[in-house]
Amino acid sequence: MHRVLLMGAGKIGVAIADYLSKTGDFDVRVADVDQGSLDRLAKIADVETLRLDATDPGALMSAMKDRDSVMSALSFAHNPPIAEAALRAGLSYFDLTEDVQTTKKVMKVAKDAKPGQIFMPQCGLAPGFVSIVAHDLTTRMDSLDTVTMRVGALPLYPSNALKYNLTWSTDGLINEYCNDCEAIHNGELTNVLPLEGLEHFSVDGVRYEAFNTSGGLGTLCETLGGKVRTLNYKTVRYQGHRDLAAFLVNELRLSHRRDMFKDLLEHAVPMTDQDVVIVFCAVTGQKDGRLLQITDARKVYHNKVNGREWSAIQITTAMGICAVLDMHAQGKLTSQGFVRQEEVSLKDFLANRFGRHYAGDDHVLIEPPEYDLPEPDGPVSA
């Protein structure tokens, strides 16, 4: 039995704990600073709970005793100290961060990993599953030209001016909207501005927009550097959202007052469990002497798992990290050091008992998107 320490009993943490514990193959200890969250979790999942402040190094090390792996479902700021503690304790490490600097810190920690010990950040939806899909598409080409990745977690029934409900981490959302975004343009690594590069398209007859946001590429810029002319990631929203978000971030300068931005969002924009996750990737390149495009598009809806209703973002994010942990426990991943999402086989991921929730079935629609001509890209910063 694989022994896991899960840091965080929030919306995603509770899903991870439930999914792992129900298999009977994982001994799960869940730590959180909020006792109320732990008490609610204990009512639905057969796990050990521990009240713990993640900023306390001694308590963190103590919680890692007799564990094989640690998973962080906490905000990105907590992850580097958890990774450092995992290194000292000999645990493998997994997280859900979208923060670029956090990933670079984890990558540095991973250089001292022991045999059998891996460090794998960015294990959720985007970055995470989207990198696995995009990289799989690139392997089908003889040479590459363009790789585009589009992901959105959206309410099924938008009813406010933003046409949006909170579905996951508010800190992560603000990071995406405010931080510079990595991309490859004309074969060169560059940063593009968040909320720029607006384009429109439709999937399953529904109209959407997409725009630059930070973090979604994971480590693909390094992996595909020198191999591709264009690589970019954009977040999907209903039409009209980008303009209002840009007003908040740029005109009201809430990018410089992120605590106020978070407070406004969490007190004005309600959460919802009735949501849909949209994932699609398109790769253009040469195949057998022809210029060819291959597309993978999926819509994952909220659904029941283990007899309980879960939102689409809970299913996709939690199943992503659970799948790679499961593959690690089965010896199907690199056995030491830093592991990139794109090193994971898409075929093996979708065959996994957790990863199969991304495959086509009664709550996952697979259909190619229909593009309009995109609007010109926004400003590019060095």
C-alpha positions in Angstrom: 0.0 0.0 0.0 1.4 3.4 -1.0 1.4 5.8 1.9 0.5 9.4 1.0 0.6 12.7 2.9 -1.9 15.1 1.2 -1.5 18.8 2.1 -4.8 20.6 1.8 -8.4 19.7 2.5 -10.0 22.3 0.3 -12.1 21.8 -2.8 -9.5 19.9 -4.8 -7.9 18.2 -1.7 -11.2 16.6 -0.6 -11.7 15.1 -4.1 -8.1 13.7 -4.2 -8.6 12.2 -0.7 -11.9 10.6 -1.7 -10.6 9.2 -5.0 -7.4 7.7 -3.5 -9.0 6.3 -0.4 -11.8 4.5 -2.2 -9.4 2.4 -4.2 -8.1 0.6 -1.0 -4.5 0.9 -2.4 -3.5 4.1 -0.7 -3.0 4.9 2.9 -4.0 8.6 3.0 -3.1 11.2 5.7 -4.6 14.6 5.1 -3.2 17.7 6.7 -4.7 21.2 6.8 -4.6 24.2 9.1 -8.4 24.4 9.2 -10.1 21.8 11.5 -13.5 22.4 10.0 -12.3 21.3 6.6 -10.7 18.2 8.1 -13.9 17.4 9.9 -16.0 17.6 6.7 -13.5 15.5 4.9 -13.6 12.8 7.6 -17.3 12.4 7.0 -16.9 11.3 3.4 -13.5 9.6 3.1 -11.7 6.9 5.1 -8.5 8.9 5.7 -6.3 10.0 8.7 -6.6 13.7 9.4 -4.0 16.0 10.9 -4.3 19.7 11.8 -1.1 21.2 10.6 0.3 24.6 9.7 2.3 24.1 6.5 4.6 27.0 7.5 5.9 25.1 10.5 9.0 23.1 9.3 9.1 20.8 12.3 5.4 19.9 12.1 5.8 19.3 8.3 8.7 16.9 8.7 6.9 15.1 11.5 3.8 14.6 9.2 6.0 13.1 6.5 7.2 10.3 8.8 6.3 6.8 7.5 5.0 8.3 4.2 6.1 7.4 0.6 4.8 10.5 -1.2 3.5 14.0 -0.5 0.9 15.7 -2.6 0.3 19.5 -2.3 -3.2 20.8 -2.9 -2.3 24.1 -1.2 -1.7 27.5 -2.8 1.6 27.7 -4.8 3.4 29.8 -2.1 3.5 26.8 0.2 5.0 24.4 -2.3 8.8 25.1 -2.3 9.1 24.5 1.5 7.0 21.3 1.1 9.3 20.1 -1.7 12.4 20.8 0.4 11.0 18.9 3.3 10.1 16.0 1.0 13.7 15.9 -0.2 15.0 15.7 3.3 12.4 13.1 4.3 13.0 10.9 1.2 9.4 11.3 -0.2 8.4 11.8 -3.8 6.6 15.0 -4.4 3.5 16.1 -6.5 1.7 19.4 -6.7 -0.9 21.4 -8.7 0.9 24.7 -9.2 0.5 26.9 -12.2 3.1 29.3 -10.9 6.2 29.4 -13.1 8.7 30.5 -10.4 7.4 27.8 -8.0 8.1 25.1 -10.6 11.6 26.4 -11.1 12.3 26.2 -7.4 11.0 22.6 -7.3 13.1 21.8 -10.3 16.2 23.0 -8.4 15.3 20.9 -5.3 14.8 17.8 -7.6 18.5 17.9 -8.6 19.3 16.3 -5.2 16.7 13.6 -5.4 17.6 10.1 -4.2 17.0 6.9 -6.3 13.3 6.2 -6.4 12.4 9.8 -5.4 10.7 12.0 -8.0 9.5 15.6 -8.0 6.6 16.3 -10.3 4.8 19.7 -10.1 2.0 21.0 -12.3 0.0 17.7 -12.1 -3.5 19.1 -12.6 -5.4 20.2 -15.6 -3.4 23.1 -17.1 -0.6 22.7 -16.6 -0.9 19.0 -16.4 -3.1 16.9 -18.6 -3.0 19.5 -21.4 0.8 19.1 -21.7 0.4 15.3 -21.9 -2.1 15.7 -24.8 -0.1 18.4 -26.6 3.1 16.5 -26.5 1.4 13.3 -27.7 0.2 15.2 -30.7 3.7 16.4 -31.5 5.1 12.9 -31.6 2.8 12.1 -34.5 4.6 14.7 -36.7 7.9 14.4 -38.6 8.6 18.1 -37.9 6.7 20.8 -36.0 5.4 24.2 -36.9 2.7 25.3 -34.4 1.5 24.0 -31.1 -1.6 25.7 -29.5 -3.3 24.8 -26.2 -6.6 26.1 -25.0 -8.3 25.2 -21.7 -11.2 26.7 -19.7 -13.2 25.8 -16.6 -16.6 27.4 -17.0 -20.0 27.5 -15.4 -22.7 25.7 -17.4 -25.2 28.5 -16.7 -23.4 31.9 -16.7 -25.6 34.5 -15.2 -23.4 37.5 -14.4 -21.6 40.2 -16.5 -18.3 38.3 -16.2 -20.1 35.1 -17.5 -18.0 33.3 -14.9 -18.1 31.6 -11.5 -15.3 30.7 -9.3 -14.5 27.0 -9.8 -11.0 26.6 -8.4 -8.2 28.5 -6.6 -8.7 32.3 -6.6 -4.9 32.8 -6.1 -4.3 30.7 -9.2 -6.8 32.6 -11.2 -5.2 36.0 -10.3 -1.8 34.6 -11.1 -3.0 33.6 -14.6 -4.5 37.0 -15.3 -1.7 39.1 -13.9 1.7 37.4 -14.6 3.6 37.4 -17.9 3.0 34.4 -20.1 5.7 32.2 -21.7 5.5 31.5 -25.4 7.6 30.6 -28.4 7.2 33.1 -31.3 9.1 32.7 -34.6 11.2 30.1 -32.9 12.2 32.3 -30.0 11.3 32.0 -26.3 9.5 35.2 -25.3 6.9 36.6 -22.8 3.5 37.8 -24.0 1.1 39.9 -22.0 -1.7 38.3 -20.0 -5.3 39.0 -21.3 -4.0 39.8 -24.8 -4.0 37.7 -28.0 -7.8 37.5 -28.2 -9.4 34.9 -30.5 -12.8 33.4 -31.0 -14.0 29.8 -31.7 -16.8 27.4 -31.1 -17.0 23.9 -29.7 -20.3 21.9 -29.7 -22.1 24.9 -31.1 -21.1 27.2 -28.2 -19.2 30.4 -28.8 -16.0 31.1 -26.8 -13.1 33.4 -26.6 -9.5 32.7 -25.6 -6.6 34.9 -24.5 -3.1 34.7 -23.0 -2.8 33.6 -19.4 0.2 32.6 -17.4 1.4 29.1 -16.4 -0.5 26.8 -18.7 2.4 25.7 -20.8 4.2 24.1 -17.9 7.7 23.1 -19.1 6.8 22.7 -22.8 8.8 25.8 -23.8 12.0 24.0 -22.6 10.9 20.6 -24.1 10.0 22.0 -27.5 12.5 24.8 -27.7 14.3 24.8 -31.0 11.7 22.4 -32.5 8.7 24.6 -33.0 8.0 28.0 -34.6 5.0 28.9 -32.5 3.9 27.6 -29.1 1.3 29.2 -26.9 -1.4 28.7 -24.3 -4.7 30.6 -23.8 -7.5 30.4 -21.3 -11.1 29.8 -22.6 -14.0 31.9 -21.4 -17.4 32.9 -22.7 -17.4 35.9 -25.0 -17.1 39.3 -23.3 -15.3 38.1 -20.2 -11.8 39.2 -21.3 -12.8 42.9 -21.7 -14.2 43.0 -18.1 -11.2 41.1 -16.7 -8.8 43.5 -18.5 -10.7 46.5 -16.9 -10.2 45.1 -13.5 -6.6 44.0 -13.9 -5.3 47.0 -16.0 -7.6 50.0 -15.7 -8.3 49.5 -11.9 -4.7 48.2 -11.5 -5.8 45.3 -9.3 -2.8 43.4 -10.6 -0.8 45.5 -8.1 -3.4 45.0 -5.3 -3.9 41.3 -5.4 -5.2 40.9 -1.9 -8.0 43.4 -2.8 -8.6 41.6 -6.1 -9.0 38.3 -4.3 -11.3 39.8 -1.7 -13.5 41.3 -4.4 -13.7 38.1 -6.4 -14.5 35.9 -3.5 -17.2 38.2 -2.1 -18.8 39.0 -5.4 -18.4 36.0 -7.8 -20.1 32.9 -6.4 -18.7 29.4 -6.8 -20.5 26.7 -8.7 -20.4 22.9 -9.0 -22.4 22.9 -12.3 -19.5 23.4 -14.6 -17.7 22.2 -17.7 -14.0 21.9 -18.5 -12.9 22.5 -22.1 -9.5 21.2 -23.3 -8.2 21.3 -26.8 -4.9 21.2 -28.5 -3.9 21.7 -32.1 -0.5 20.8 -33.6 0.5 21.7 -37.1 3.6 20.3 -38.8 5.0 18.1 -41.6 3.9 14.5 -41.9 4.9 12.4 -44.9 5.8 15.5 -46.9 2.4 17.3 -46.2 1.5 20.2 -44.0 -1.0 18.6 -41.5 -2.9 19.7 -38.5 -4.0 17.3 -35.7 -6.5 18.4 -33.0 -7.6 16.9 -29.7 -10.7 18.4 -28.1 -12.6 17.4 -25.0 -15.4 18.7 -22.8 -15.7 17.2 -19.3 -18.9 17.8 -17.3 -19.6 17.7 -13.6 -20.6 14.2 -12.7 -20.9 11.5 -10.0 -17.8 9.6 -8.9 -18.0 7.0 -6.1 -21.7 7.9 -5.7 -21.0 11.6 -5.0 -21.4 14.7 -7.2 -18.2 16.4 -8.1 -17.6 19.5 -10.3 -15.8 19.1 -13.6 -12.8 21.1 -12.3 -12.6 18.8 -9.2 -12.7 15.7 -11.4 -10.2 16.9 -14.0 -7.7 18.4 -11.5 -7.9 15.7 -8.9 -7.9 12.8 -11.4 -4.8 14.3 -13.0 -2.6 14.3 -9.9 -4.1 10.9 -8.7 -3.2 9.3 -12.1 0.4 10.3 -12.1 0.8 9.3 -8.4 -0.7 6.0 -9.3 1.6 5.5 -12.2 4.6 6.4 -10.0 3.5 3.8 -7.4 3.2 1.3 -10.2 6.7 2.1 -11.5 5.5 3.6 -14.8 7.3 6.9 -14.5 10.9 8.1 -14.5 12.4 6.7 -11.2 14.5 9.7 -10.0 14.6 13.5 -10.1 12.4 16.0 -11.9 9.5 14.6 -14.0 7.8 16.8 -16.7 4.1 16.2 -17.5 5.0 15.7 -21.2 7.1 12.6 -20.2 3.8 10.8 -19.4 2.4 8.6 -22.1 -1.1 9.8 -23.0 -2.1 6.1 -23.8 -1.0 5.0 -20.3 -2.6 8.0 -18.7 -6.0 7.4 -20.3 -5.8 3.7 -19.5 -5.2 4.5 -15.8 -8.1 4.1 -13.4 -8.0 7.8 -12.6 -6.9 9.1 -16.0 -9.8 7.3 -17.7 -12.1 10.1 -16.6 -10.6 12.2 -19.4 -11.5 9.6 -22.0 -14.7 9.7 -24.0 -17.8 8.4 -22.2 -21.2 9.6 -21.1 -19.9 12.8 -19.6 -16.9 13.6 -21.8 -17.6 15.0 -25.3 -14.8 14.7 -27.9 -15.3 17.0 -30.8 -13.0 19.3 -32.8 -13.4 23.0 -32.4 -14.5 25.4 -35.2 -12.2 28.5 -35.5 -12.9 32.0 -36.6 -10.0 33.9 -38.0 -8.2 35.0 -34.8 -7.7 38.7 -34.0 -4.1 39.9 -34.2 -1.9 38.9 -31.3 -1.4 41.5 -28.5 1.8 43.3 -27.6 4.8 41.1 -26.9 7.2 42.1 -24.1 10.8 41.0 -23.9 
